[in-house]
Amino acid sequence: MTAHNEQADIITDEQEARRIAGQLVMIRMPGLTLDADNAAFMRDNHIRAICLFRGNMQDEHQLKQFTRDLRQTMGTDSLIALDQEGGAVVRSLWVPQPPAAMSLGASADPELCRQVGAAVARSVRALGFNWNFAPVLDLNNNVYNPVISERSFGSEPAKAASLALAWMQGSLAEGVACCVKHFPGHGDTHVDSHRDLPTVDKSLEALRALELEPFRIAVGQQAPAIMTAHIVYPALDAEHPATMSHRILTGLLREEWGYQGVVITDGMDMHAIAGRYGVGQAAVRALAAGADLVMALGTRETQIETLNALTEFILSGKISRAELNTRLQRVKSLCERFPCQDEVYQTEIADRILMSQAWKKGLTAFGQPQAPATGSRVRLVVSADVVSDGVSEAGIPAEKVKAMLETLYDVEMTTFSDAEQFDWASLPQDGRAVILASTIRIRYSEKVRREWKPDLHLVLWNPFQMLDIDAPALVTYGFAPPAVDAARAWLAGEIDAAGVLPVQLPSGSASH
């Protein structure tokens, strides 16, 4: 081979390098419309992929216009993405609300999962999206996990993968790309990677038997995209988190498993990455490790920092034109296979009925709960504040839980702002049945576990809160309107709670 041919495989033109860098990132932006400044930034930097969040969404008319404008600015080969997993992690709140993954896991029905995945795809496709960052393949084998919990289909690899990938096939059949996440697995962590860098220190044998298995199955089923986890797995790579690990993204995923789809990083603004490496250096490391798209969420400043760093890396000759072309072609193929659509949502009523039935099928009883008799006097104890944790949407307001119960009971409500400071003994002893409704994700403290004694626990978010309170529980796995409707139907005696928690609980917690 001549030196000339080697030189031809290295990009030396700065404009070309910048154009390629722009096509290897996904960004976010503020606001409800595409203003001239953001449109110019996207055009000038050749951005072809964007992720929208709750703050970008007001209603159907606004969002469809927004995605239409994005598509016009980016061109036909564009990716417009969102996180519409189900449960608490959804961005569009007015479309039919899908059950959380663990609710579907509790129903153990692959056909239901396929139907739900298809319905989710129909709803987001009609809003102009062609990529959904779902389903989650993390196995929730740690009941203290602060960020996965009900977002997981379960803790058993084959069962969870079967349900998640049925969901994926439903979405793909409706023309919306999926992205399984968070490879190689975020289920057994005590730390949220939005806040710090977790480590999963298991043997390679244990990882292959558990965390890795759903992703290996997904590769076999041609999952079109995989999102990386900002987690260190010492058995795979003791030095780098998976997002920046050549051993994991190239050695394991590409070479050993033969994966051909798109690999996208999780948000590089997350503290586990940005706080340790800086966004520019992190983006370079992810690309060098084998990622195809870097999720440069952050601010305009961090996006420019990312684009500058990637441009410099491309010009350095440390990555060849052939390697870059391979990445660009994978992304282009995803765009071509799943084009953005502009269409009318024609199945909304049927999809709402489906979601209602699906939430009801997942309802799970713990400790033989009994509903108070219709018309009886009850006291609702519930958190006064339900803020978003940055990943999930904010939980259900106390007044909405009260309004649901008031369709069946004479209700008095007591709210608390800080569970740790709330004095359970201060509740009036007036003969009312006490219903505790848990509407936040965070687990309860040791003090709360010791002192709180409701008659019935409505677990409207994190299912593992049922382990914290010494009372029979009804678990919905979420607080979306159809989840709350399902709880009301159970309280009214209209349906049974036939779901089975798809997670192995710690010994001694099977009953109260």
N, C-alpha and C positions, 0 to 999 in steps of 0.2 A: 504494500500500500504506500502511496506517495504522501509526502507531507501536505501536498495541496488538498488531497481528499480528506485528510484529517482536519485541516483548517476549515474546509467547507462544512464540516459537521459542528462547527462552533459558531455561535451567533455573535457578530461583532457590531452590528448596526443598532444604535441605541433606540431608535424609534421602533424597530422590529421587536427588540427585547421588551420594550414597554407595552407594546400591543399584546405580546404573549403573556406578560405578567398580568395584565388586566383580565385576560380570559381564564386565568388560573385562580381567581379569587371570587368569593361570594361576599357581598356587602349587605348592610342594612342601612336604612335612612330614617330620619324623623318625619313626622307629619302625616297628613291624610291625603296629600296630593303630590304629584311630581312637579315641583317648581322648576323654573328655568335654570337655576343654579345647579340643582342636583342632576337635571337632565344633561347639562353641559359637562359636569364632572364625569358622568357615566360614559358619554360619547368620547370625551377627550382621553379617557383611560381605558376604553374598549371593554367596559364591564358587560358581562353577558349573564350574570347570575345574581339574584337578589333574594333575600329572605325577609318576609314581612312578619310583624308581630302585632300583638293586641293594640298597641298604640297607633298602628297604621290603619285601623279598621273602625269604621263608624256604623255603616250599614251596607246593604247589598249594592245600592246604586253607587255610593262613593267608592267602594272597593273594586267593583267591576271597572269603573272609569280609571282608577289608579293602575290596575293591572294592564288595562288596555294601553294606557300611556307608557307604561314600562316596556311593554312588548313592542310598541312602535319605536321607542328609543333604542332598545337593545337589538332589535331585529328578530328574524324568525328562529335562529338558533339561540334561544334564550331559555333560562331556567328561572321560574318564579316559585319560590318554596315557602312553606310554613310548617309549623308543628301542630298537626291536628291528630294527635294520638288517640284522644278519648279521655274520659274522666276529667281530671283537673288540668290536664295539659291539652288545651284546645285554644285556638286563637279567634276563630270566628264563632261567636256565641249565639247567633240568631239562626244558624242552620240546625238541622236535627243533631242533637248532642249524643255522641257515641259513648257506650260504656267504657270505663277504664279497662285496661287489659286484664287486670286480676278479676274483675267481674266476669269477663268472658272466660277466664280460666276457671272460675267457680262453676260456670255452666258446663264446661268440658265438652263443647259442641263445635267441632270444626266447621260444619256447614253454617252455623250461626255466625262464626267468626268471618267466614268468607263473605256472607251477606252484609255484615257490618262494614268490612273493609271496602266492599263495592259501594255501599251507600255513602261512606265518608268520601270516597273518590268522586262520586257524582256531585256531591255538594261543593267540594272545593274546585273541581274542574269548571263548574258553571260560574265560579267567581274569578276564573282566569289563572288558576294555579296548575302547574304540571308536575310538581314534585312535592311529596309529603314526607317529612322526616319521621317516619313510623314504618313498621311497628318496632317496639322495643324487644330485643332478644336477651336482655339481661335477665339472669335468673335471680330472683329475690330470695337467696338462701341466707340472708342475714336480716332478722326482724327489726334490727336497729338501724338499718340503712336510712339515711336522712333524705335521700333524693329519688330513689327508685320506687320502693314499696309497691303501691297499687298500679304503677306503670308497667309492672312485669306480669307476664301471663302465668307465672308460677315458679316453682323451684326445681322441678324435675325436667332435665334437658329435653328428652324426646317429646314429652307431653307439651311443654311450653312451646317448643319449636313447631310442633304440628299445628297448634292453634294460631301462633303468630304468622306462620307462613301461609296458612289458609286465608288469614286476613290480608296478607300481602297479595296473594293470587287474586282475591276479589278486587283489590285496588288496580292491579295491573290490567285486569280484564276490562276495566272501565277507563283505561287510558291515562292513569296517573301513576307516575313513577313512585316507588317506595324507596326508603333508605333505612335499612335495618341498623340498629344501634344498641349499645355503644361498645364497639369491638376493642379488645377481646372480652369485655364483660364488666359491668359496673355494679353487679348485684350484691357482692359481698364486701362492701366498704362501709366504714363508719364515718367517712368524710365526704362532703359534697365538693366535687371538683370545681364548682363555681367559686368556692371559697379557699380551697387549699388543694395540695397535690396528694391524693390517696395512694396507698400501696396495697396490693393484694399479694401477700407473701405466702403463696402455696407452691407445692411441688409441681413440676411439669405434668406428672401423671394426674394429679388432682385437677389441674386446669383443663387438661384434655378431656377428662371425664365429665366435668361440669361446665365451667364458663365457656370454653371454646366450642363445645359440641353444637349448640344451636347455630352458631355462625358457620361451622363446617357444613351443617345441613343446608343452611341458606345459600352457601356457595354452590352446593350441588343442585339447588333449585333455581339457580341463575338470578339471585337477588340483583337488581340493576345497580344498587349503590349500597355502600357500607360507610357508616360514620365511626370515626375513631374515638377512643376514650382517652382523657387526660389522666391516665393512671399508670403507675410503675408496677410491672410484674417481674420481680427479680428472677424468677425461673426462666423467663423469656429474654429479658434484657434488664440487667441490674442498674444500668446507667440512665436510660432514657424512658420517659413516658411513652405509651404506645403511639401517640400522635407523631412522635419524632423518632420512632425506632425503625431503622432499616431492617433489623432482624424480624420484627413483627409484621410490618406492612409489606415488605418485599420478600424476606426470607420465608415467613410462614404463609402469609395470605396469597401472595402472587406465585411464588416458586413451588412451595410444598402443596398448596391447595389448588393452584392454577386459576385463581380468581381473575376474571376479565372485566368486571364492572368498574364503576367509578368509586374511588375512595375519597371521601371528603372529611376534613377535620371537624371536630366539634368547635364551638366558638372560641377563637383564639384570644378573645378579650377576657376569658375566664381567669380568675386569679391564679389557678394552678399553673397556668402557662404565662400569661402576661406579667404577673408579679415576679416570676423567676427568671424569665429569659428575655423579656421585651418582645413586643409583637413582631418587629421586623426579623430579628434573629430566629424567633420561633417559626415564622412562616418559611424561612429558608430551610430550617432543619426538617420541617414537615415535608416540604417538596423533595428534599434530598432523600428522605426516608422512603418515599414512594407514594405520597398523597397526590391526587389529581387536582383537587380544589381545596384552597385554604379559606376557611370561613372567617373573613376579616370583618367582624361585626363592629365593635367599637365606635369611635368617632371619626369624623372626616380626617382628623390629624393622624389617628392610628392607621386608617386606611391608606393614607398617602405614605406613611412610614412603611407599611407592608409592601405597597407597590414599588417604592424606591428600593427596598431591600431585595425583592425578587428580581427587579430589573438588573440590579448590580450582580446578583448571583448568576443570572443568565449570561451576562456579559463576561463573567469571570472564566467561562469555559468549563466550570466544574459540573455542568450538566449539558449533555449534547443536544443538538437539534433533533436527533432521532428520538431521544427520551422525551423531549418536550412535545414532539409531534404525536407520540403515542398517547400522552396525557390529553392533549387537545382533541385527538380523535375519539377517545373514550367519552369525553364530555359532549362532543358533537353528536355522537351516536345516541346518547341519552336524549338530547334535544330532538333528534329526528324521530326516534321511536315514540316519544311522548311529547308531541307538540302542544303548545298553549292553545286553548280553545276560547271562543267567545260565543257562548250559547245560553239558552234558557234552561233553568233548572225545572225539569218536568216531573220529577218523581218525589217532590218534597213531602207530600202527604203520606205516601206509602212508606217513605224512609222514616218519617216521624213515628209511624205505627211500629215499624221494625225496631227502632231504637227503644221505644217504650217496652216492647216485649222482651228485648234483650236485657235491659236493666232489671226487669222483674225476674228473669230466669237466673240472674246471678245473685240475688238476695241470699244472704247466708245467716243462719242462726247460730249463736254460740252460747252454750250454757242454758238451753231450753227457755228462751224468753217468752213471756206471756204479755199480750197487749192488754192495757186497761180496758174495761168495758166502755163501749161507746156511750157518751153522755156523762161520764164520770169526771171528777175533779182531778186535775193534774197540775203539777208544777214543773215548768220547763227551766232547766239550768243550762245556760249556753254562753259561749264567749261573746262579748260585746263587739269585738274587733276581728275582722277577717281580711287581713291584707295579703297581697300576693308575695310569694317568696322569691319572685324573679324568674322562676321556672314555670310554676303553675299559675293559673288564674286565682284571684281572691276567692275564698270560700263563701258559703251562703250566709247572708246577713241574718242575725238573730230574729228579726221581725218576720222573715219569710218562713223560718221554721215554726214560729208561733202561729202564723196564719194557716199553715198546713194542719197543725194540731187542732186549731180552733174549728176546723170542719168536722171534728169528731168529739171534742172535749171542751169542758170549761177550763180555760188555761190561765194560770198566773205565771209570769216569767221573771226569773232572776238571772241577771247577767253578771259576768265577772270580766275584768280587764286583765287580770294576772292570776292564772290558776294557782300559782305558788302562794299568793297572798290571800286567796279566797277562803273564808272560814265556813266550812261545810256545816259546822254545828250551829251556825246562825240561821239556818233555814227554819222557817216556822214549822212546828209540829202540829199541823192542822188537818191531818187526815188525807191530804192530797198525795196521790202517787207521784213520785219524783222521777222525771225523765231527764237524763243528761244527754244532750246532743253535742257530739264532738265535731266541730266544724273547721278545725285547723289541722295542719299536717303534723305538727310537733308532738312527740310523745310526752306523756305526763311524768311528773317527777315522783320521787320516792314518797314525799310528803302527801301528794295527792293520792297516790296508790293506797296509802295507809288510811287516809281519813275519809275519802269520798265513797258514799254508799247509796247510789241511786237504786230505784226499783227496776229501771230499764235503761239500757245504754243504747242510744241510736248513734252508730258509728258512721258518720257521713263523709269520711275522707280516708284517713290512714287506717286500714283494717287492723293493724297491730295495736291500736289503742284499746282494742277489746281485751288485751292482755294486761292493761294497766289498771282497769277498774273492776272491782269485785262485785260484778253484777251481770245478769244475763244480757246479751247484746244482740242487736240486729245490725248486720253489716251491709251497707249499700255500695261501698268502694268509691263513692263520689257524691257530689252535691248538685249536679245538674238537675234542672226541673224534672226530667223523667225519672231520675234516681229518687228524688223526694216524693214524686207521685207513687213510685213503687213502694216506698216505706209507708205511705198513707194507706195504700191498698192492703198491705199486710196488717197494719193496725186495725183496719176496718174488717179484717177477717175475710177479705175477698180472694187473697192468694196465700200460698205457703212460701216459706223461705227454704227453697230446695237446693240452693247452691252449696258447694263444698269448697272450703278454703284450699286453694291449690299449692299450699306451702306447708312444709313440715314444721310444726311448732316445737319450741323447746320442751323438753320433757317436764311433765308436771303442770302444763298449761292447757290441757285438753278440756278441763272442766273447772268450775269454781268450787 
